[in-house]
Every structure is written in C-alpha cells, then in structure tokens.
Amino acid sequence: MMSPQEISARDLYRLIEKLLVEQCGCVAHISLKTCIDVIEHHESDLGRLLKIHPLGVHPSKHIGYLVFWIRKLKPISVAYALSDLEPYQHDPDHDVSHDKELNTINEVVSIYVAQHLMLSYAEDNLIIGGIEESEKAEFVRKIQRVLENVLTLTVDVGHGHGNLFKSFLYDMRYRTFGPHHVVHFVNHVVYAARGSLKGEGKS
C-alpha cells in the first residue's frame, strides 16, 4: 500500500508529465524518487508553518514551497524539445546534439506548476476571500490575463533584457531564490486579478 507521500508524488509526477507536453512541448525523464523527495520536503515545511499558523497555511505558501523544492531538487532531466527530436525519429544512428538539451527545464516547469496550482485554487475559490460564486469563472480568467501580461513584461535579465518569465528562470537558476519570492508573486497576481474583477483602484 502506498503512503500518502507516494500518492502525492505520483500526482506531482503526472502533473509534470502533462506540463512537459502541453506547456513545454518537450519530452524528458522524470524521477519518481525525486518527486517523493520534493513532497516530503514540502510537507515538512508545511508542518513547520502550521505550528506558526494553526488556522491553516495560505495556498500561496503551499504553491511557493512546492515550486521551491521542484526547482531545488530537480526531478526532471534529459529534456529535449519535440521539434528538435523530429529530424532524428527515423535515424536511430544519430543522436540529437547535447547543446539542444533544455537545462532550465526544472525552473520552467516550476513556473507552470505555480500557474496551474494558482488557477486550481481559484477554481475552488480558495486562493483569496471576497469572490462570489457567480464571479469565480471570471476571476479565473482575470488571473490568466494578469499572468499573461505580467510574465511578458520587458525587464532586465542578467546582463541583458528579456521578459519577466525569463527573469524568473535566470533568478531561480543563478541567484538566491526562496519560497517567499514565489509567494509574493502569487499574491501580487491574485490581488491584481481581484482588483480588476472588482474595479478596485479606479478613480
């Protein structure tokens, strides 16, 4: 019989598998053992937070700590875009060049996991208060719109320029990056979406 952690790890494995295909257009190896490791560390953090917040841990922190451990422990490896593999499908004697490997795949998938969970919590009306049942579907659309707008903003990335999505990838890979960075991002997106829904901030 599987433990609760193993069940959660398999759910995470399937989510990553889905995001790799649907969002990233790539194939990769996913380590179930590392997914279990991610879940165990995530649950340990949540247990610690529950001692501080006995009434419950906010969904943004659930998301932030899970994303942190995916990025930290890296359950995904040997990732290639499907488009890069196509020329070699009928030529088994040739391998795709190593420089085509997607070395930021764990960071990329971490961001997509955050988006997926943010929308999932919003669909269940758990991410923020003050949303009526009749407003829920529109609120989810507002979150999607805010995410699209924010992640495509032009910002500095390392020594160059890019969008906020690429800036996230750079910081997650090369800079000190903690769960609180994701928590703040999630909260900003959610509050911006609610403000747009409610017409807040308009004069």
C-alpha positions as CSV (number, residue, x, y, z in Angstrom):
1,M,0.0,0.0,0.0
2,M,1.3,3.4,-1.0
3,S,2.0,6.1,1.6
4,P,0.2,9.5,1.4
5,Q,3.6,10.9,0.2
6,E,3.9,8.4,-2.6
7,I,0.4,9.1,-3.7
8,S,1.1,12.9,-3.8
9,A,4.4,12.2,-5.5
10,R,2.7,10.3,-8.3
11,D,0.2,13.1,-8.7
12,L,3.1,15.5,-9.0
13,Y,4.8,13.2,-11.5
14,R,1.6,13.1,-13.7
15,L,1.3,16.9,-13.5
16,I,4.9,17.4,-14.5
17,E,4.4,14.9,-17.4
18,K,1.3,16.8,-18.5
19,L,3.0,20.2,-18.3
20,L,6.1,19.0,-20.2
21,V,3.9,18.1,-23.2
22,E,1.2,20.7,-23.1
23,Q,3.2,23.8,-22.0
24,C,6.8,23.0,-22.9
25,G,6.4,20.8,-26.0
26,C,9.1,18.5,-24.9
27,V,10.0,15.1,-23.6
28,A,12.2,14.4,-20.6
29,H,13.0,11.9,-17.8
30,I,11.1,12.4,-14.6
31,S,12.4,10.8,-11.4
32,L,9.6,9.5,-9.2
33,K,12.1,9.1,-6.4
34,T,12.9,12.8,-6.6
35,C,9.2,13.7,-6.7
36,I,8.8,11.8,-3.4
37,D,11.7,13.8,-2.1
38,V,10.0,17.0,-3.2
39,I,6.8,16.0,-1.5
40,E,8.5,15.0,1.8
41,H,10.4,18.4,2.0
42,H,7.2,20.3,1.0
43,E,5.2,18.6,3.7
44,S,7.9,19.1,6.3
45,D,7.8,22.9,5.5
46,L,4.0,23.0,5.7
47,G,4.1,21.2,9.1
48,R,6.5,23.8,10.4
49,L,4.3,26.6,9.1
50,L,1.2,25.0,10.7
51,K,2.8,25.5,14.1
52,I,3.0,29.2,13.4
53,H,-0.4,29.4,11.6
54,P,-2.6,26.9,13.4
55,L,-5.7,28.0,11.4
56,G,-4.1,27.0,8.2
57,V,-1.4,27.8,5.7
58,H,-2.4,30.1,2.8
59,P,-2.5,28.5,-0.7
60,S,0.2,30.9,-1.9
61,K,2.6,29.3,0.6
62,H,1.6,25.8,-0.5
63,I,2.5,26.9,-4.0
64,G,5.7,28.7,-3.1
65,Y,7.2,25.9,-1.1
66,L,6.3,23.2,-3.7
67,V,7.8,25.3,-6.5
68,F,10.9,25.9,-4.4
69,W,11.6,22.2,-3.9
70,I,10.9,21.3,-7.6
71,R,13.5,24.0,-8.5
72,K,15.9,22.9,-5.8
73,L,15.8,19.1,-6.2
74,K,15.2,19.0,-9.9
75,P,13.1,15.9,-10.7
76,I,13.4,16.4,-14.4
77,S,16.4,15.6,-16.6
78,V,17.4,14.9,-20.2
79,A,14.8,17.2,-21.6
80,Y,14.5,18.0,-25.3
81,A,12.0,19.9,-27.4
82,L,9.9,17.6,-29.6
83,S,10.8,19.8,-32.6
84,D,14.5,19.1,-32.0
85,L,13.9,15.4,-31.9
86,E,11.8,15.1,-35.1
87,P,14.7,15.1,-37.6
88,Y,16.2,12.0,-35.8
89,Q,13.0,9.9,-35.5
90,H,13.9,7.8,-38.5
91,D,17.7,7.9,-38.0
92,P,18.5,5.9,-34.9
93,D,22.2,6.1,-35.6
94,H,22.3,9.8,-34.8
95,D,21.6,11.5,-31.5
96,V,20.4,15.0,-31.0
97,S,23.1,17.4,-30.2
98,H,23.8,17.9,-26.4
99,D,23.5,21.7,-26.8
100,K,19.8,21.2,-27.6
101,E,19.1,19.9,-24.1
102,L,16.9,22.1,-22.1
103,N,18.9,22.8,-19.0
104,T,16.4,25.1,-17.4
105,I,13.5,22.7,-17.6
106,N,13.0,22.3,-13.9
107,E,12.8,26.1,-13.5
108,V,10.4,26.3,-16.5
109,V,8.1,23.6,-15.1
110,S,8.2,25.1,-11.7
111,I,6.6,28.3,-13.1
112,Y,4.0,26.3,-14.9
113,V,3.3,24.3,-11.7
114,A,2.7,27.6,-9.9
115,Q,0.3,28.8,-12.6
116,H,-1.5,25.5,-12.6
117,L,-2.0,25.5,-8.8
118,M,-2.9,29.2,-8.7
119,L,-5.7,28.6,-11.2
120,S,-6.8,25.3,-9.5
121,Y,-7.1,27.1,-6.1
122,A,-9.0,29.9,-7.8
123,E,-11.4,27.5,-9.4
124,D,-12.1,26.0,-5.9
125,N,-12.5,29.6,-4.6
126,L,-9.7,29.1,-2.0
127,I,-7.0,31.5,-3.1
128,I,-8.5,34.7,-1.8
129,G,-11.6,35.9,0.0
130,G,-14.4,38.1,-1.3
131,I,-15.0,36.3,-4.6
132,E,-18.7,35.4,-5.1
133,E,-19.6,32.0,-6.6
134,S,-21.0,33.9,-9.6
135,E,-17.7,35.7,-10.1
136,K,-15.5,32.6,-9.9
137,A,-15.2,31.8,-13.6
138,E,-14.4,35.5,-14.5
139,F,-11.9,35.7,-11.6
140,V,-10.0,32.7,-13.1
141,R,-9.9,34.4,-16.5
142,K,-8.6,37.5,-14.8
143,I,-5.8,35.6,-13.2
144,Q,-4.9,34.0,-16.6
145,R,-4.9,37.5,-18.2
146,V,-2.7,39.0,-15.4
147,L,-0.3,36.1,-15.7
148,E,0.0,36.6,-19.5
149,N,0.5,40.3,-19.1
150,V,3.0,40.2,-16.2
151,L,5.2,37.3,-17.5
152,T,5.7,39.1,-20.8
153,L,6.8,42.4,-19.3
154,T,10.2,43.6,-20.5
155,V,12.7,43.5,-17.7
156,D,16.5,43.1,-17.2
157,V,17.7,39.5,-17.3
158,G,21.2,39.0,-16.1
159,H,23.3,41.3,-18.3
160,G,20.7,41.7,-21.0
161,H,17.0,42.1,-21.4
162,G,14.0,39.8,-21.7
163,N,10.6,39.2,-20.2
164,L,9.7,38.5,-16.6
165,F,9.3,34.8,-17.4
166,K,13.0,34.7,-18.4
167,S,13.9,36.8,-15.5
168,F,12.3,34.3,-13.2
169,L,14.3,31.5,-14.9
170,Y,17.5,33.4,-14.5
171,D,17.0,34.2,-10.8
172,M,15.8,30.6,-10.0
173,R,18.9,29.1,-11.6
174,Y,21.7,31.6,-10.8
175,R,20.5,33.7,-7.8
176,T,19.5,33.0,-4.3
177,F,15.8,32.1,-4.7
178,G,13.4,31.2,-1.8
179,P,9.8,30.2,-1.5
180,H,8.9,33.7,-0.4
181,H,9.7,35.0,-3.9
182,V,7.0,32.8,-5.4
183,V,4.6,33.6,-2.5
184,H,4.9,37.3,-3.2
185,F,4.5,36.7,-7.0
186,V,1.3,34.6,-6.5
187,N,-0.2,37.2,-4.1
188,H,0.5,40.1,-6.4
189,V,-1.1,38.2,-9.3
190,V,-4.1,37.2,-7.3
191,Y,-4.7,40.7,-5.8
192,A,-4.3,42.3,-9.2
193,A,-6.9,39.9,-10.6
194,R,-9.3,40.6,-7.8
195,G,-8.8,44.3,-8.2
196,S,-9.5,44.1,-11.9
197,L,-12.6,42.0,-11.2
198,K,-14.0,44.4,-8.5
199,G,-12.9,47.6,-10.3
200,E,-10.6,48.5,-7.4
201,G,-8.1,51.2,-7.9
202,K,-10.3,53.0,-10.5
203,S,-10.9,56.7,-9.9
